[in-house]
Amino acid sequence: MPDLKIANASARSATEPNAPPRKLTPAMRQFHAFKDRFPGCVLLFRMGDFYELFYEDAEEVAKAIGLTLTERSPGQPMAGVPHHQLDNYLRKLIDKGFRVAIADQMEDAKEAKGVVRRAVTRVLTPGTLVDDDLLEARPSGGTLAAAYLDGQGVSIAALDVSTGAFTLDSATLSNLLDCLSRFAVAELLLPDDCPAGLKSRIEIEAGRAGAAITVRPAWHFRTSESREAVLKHFGVKSVEGFGLEDDDAALVAAGAVLRYAGETQTPCEAEDQNGLAPSLSYIRPPKRAAPGDRLVLDATSLRALEIERTIRRGGVDGSLVGEVLSGGQCTTALGRRQIAQWLREPSARLQEIEGRHAAVAALVEDTKQASELCRALEPIQDIARIAARLALGRAAPRDLVGLGQSLAALPTVHAACEYTPSLTRYCNW
């Protein structure tokens, strides 16, 4: 079960505020302004070659991940991490259940007139990771979800921030765990006015699913506010095109998820080196899950069948997903993620099942074509996640190279499938 730092973030920030000294330097005034803007987050504050933590942040993080605790001045605890080791420490912090805000220097200190201009460029939480280095330890990804409870049950909006996949579903309190497990939810949003008894029950179910709880302001779950967030994000005048009504409970959860994603992924007006502001434009319109299209496996079945985790060790190795994907049998990251989803949610549509079987049979029977297709797929990178990082202004040079290689390989992939009807039909070429 994840640490409760996320669940208790708002309360902690209110009851244990940072205690600033009487006289603040301009840089420390920046620090406290960021802390006020992002309550519940530990703040990594870039100063030269280090990201520094101060006050309670420094004490908590030093204790949690073993940093050396020093003092900037008497009574001002301080700890830091080298900027080139940031991802390693971020992984540790996320695994410990922290929410992390990163304040970067937006100009060269040598050219700054006065205090160096800084901005919080991103906020990292268990459900909003997009960087491959941070996602490696999560084979199924880490989905962000919001739960809206009404008299009819629980409406769930599940967003994979790393790919833009956006799904709406419904559940009851009794099968909430099943829903969270199917979507591999890493972080669940709840309104702060959720009754204590109900919140406690949801926390238990979320903990069993491996999801952290993040409490959000109740107004983020108002129908009017959520509808406005959805309409604004997708640039539409009505939600009917998404199969939703204006008073749809699923719309409330969708709006809450989009608002949170915006706050964490595009927290400031900072631009990347090309002058482009980060954007969530890559997020696809929400789709309502169709119950009749899939075989619903409850959490108990997923665990007993060891679909993604073994019972004894709790790891991927030895699970069904691990066995299917072992030995390089699935060439691309996109394919590995798709296979894992198919195993979590087997298709219930006969035509789709037969299509998959025919495609597999064609490759089993023609090993030469299978080998050609494998070679053709080798250059294909994780295009969905690269697209997300491009939109968010966090793409690295290797992402651009990988995208170019992937696009250049598509004609070869097409040619490898061209003369096999079962493959061309299934791939929709």
Salt bridges, closest charged atoms under 4 A:
ASP3 OD2 - LYS5 NZ 3.14
ASP57 OD2 - LYS35 NZ 2.88
GLU60 OE2 - ARG12 NE 3.30
ASP131 OD2 - ARG122 NH1 2.92
ASP132 OD2 - ARG389 NH2 3.20
ASP133 OD1 - ARG398 NH2 3.77
ASP169 OD2 - ARG182 NH2 3.22
ASP169 OD2 - ARG294 NH2 2.94
GLU203 OE2 - LYS199 NZ 3.93
GLU205 OE2 - ARG208 NH1 3.40
GLU225 OE1 - ARG259 NH2 3.93
ASP248 OD2 - ARG288 NH2 2.60
GLU263 OE1 - ARG216 NH2 2.82
GLU308 OE2 - ARG344 NH1 3.01
GLU345 OE1 - ARG294 NE 3.05
GLU352 OE2 - ARG356 NH2 3.62
ASP382 OD2 - ARG337 NH1 2.82
ASP382 OD2 - ARG385 NE 3.96
ASP399 OD1 - ARG389 NH2 2.91
